[in-house]
Amino acid sequence: MNRPTPLAMTALAVAAGLSLAACGTGGTGEEGEKPIAGAGQEEGEKSASPTASPEAGPDRPKIDLPADLTMTFEGGKSGDAVKDAVLADSAERMRAVNAVIAGTAPEGVLGHYNTGKALEAAASWVGEFEKAGATVTGKVRYYDREVTLDGKKAATLSFCADESHGYSKDTETGKVSKTPVSKNSYVFYNSRLERNDAGTWQTTQIVSTRGAGQCQP
């Protein structure tokens, strides 16, 4: 049986087609490519509790990640309240996808942070892991997160992901699949988000470029 190979845990996420983004159109996945896994943070303020859901509350589903998966996000405080809300909900979106893959959150949380093409792709990405009998593990860092507001209810967000320590794991044997770190361990994401009536910034589309030069260490 083909199983996901290391890298995109995100978003692991997270990606369109079979790329880590788990969202939207486009992406780096190609026909026949295996799903990948990944997660991370650094630069600027780091999350005090990278594996806990920072926005859980009456209007936010609680998202728990397994103990062996860490997702950290850099630069969560821009100084602009609206931009910070976009950053927070985008991070929760990435966490939600991996939590569903890991079985620590119900699939319904995907619809809280995704809509349209992004929701379709996220559900498809989760399905790829289920068919492969795999889950995600390790650490992934998200950095260089830049928000551009488009009016009061739309925004674009670009960011990089270091998936060099994010892996897939066989759900039956627990065996972790690891591959050497390469330029493809780093992924650039470009996403669009829209604020719904409940105040949540939902990802509507995401495109990923694996091996992007601007994300290389």
Salt bridges, closest charged atoms under 4 A:
GLU42 OE1 - ARG141 NE 3.76
ASP64 OD1 - LYS62 NZ 2.64
ASP68 OD2 - LYS169 NZ 2.69
GLU74 OE2 - ARG141 NH1 2.60
ASP89 OD2 - ARG60 NH2 3.20
GLU92 OE2 - ARG95 NE 2.74
GLU128 OE2 - LYS131 NZ 3.48
ASP150 OD2 - ARG192 NH2 3.70
ASP162 OD2 - ARG141 NE 3.99
GLU163 OE1 - ARG210 NH1 3.22
ASP170 OD2 - ARG3 NE 2.38
GLU194 OE2 - ARG192 NE 3.64
